[in-house]
Amino acid sequence: MNFGKQTNLPSTNMFPNLNHYLVLAEKIFFILGAVIYFIFSLVVVKQTTTMSKNVQDKFNAILIIFSYLHLAFSLLLVIITITIL
C-alpha cells in the first residue's frame, strides 16, 4: 500500500483557470437575470397603467402602487447584484 506517498501520475490540472471562468460566467448570468427581471417589472408597470386607464375600478390606485413598488424592488435587486458580484 502506498498511503501518503507521491506517485508519478500525470497532472490532472489541465484547466488551471477553469474555476475563474466559471465564476465569471456565474456573475454574468446573475447580473443578466436581474436586468431581465427589471425589464419585466417595467412591462408590468406599463401594463398596469394602461389597464387602469381602460378599466375603471376602485383598486386601480393600489395596483399601480404595487407595480411601482415591484419596479423599485427590482431596481434594488439589480443594484445589489452588481454591488455584491
Long-range contacts (C-beta under 8 A, 24 or more apart in sequence): 27-85, 30-81, 30-85, 31-78, 31-81, 31-82, 31-85, 34-74, 34-77, 34-78, 34-81, 34-82, 35-78, 37-74, 37-77, 37-78, 38-71, 38-74, 38-75, 38-77, 38-78, 40-74, 41-67, 41-70, 41-71, 41-73, 41-74, 41-75, 42-71, 44-70, 44-71, 45-70, 45-71
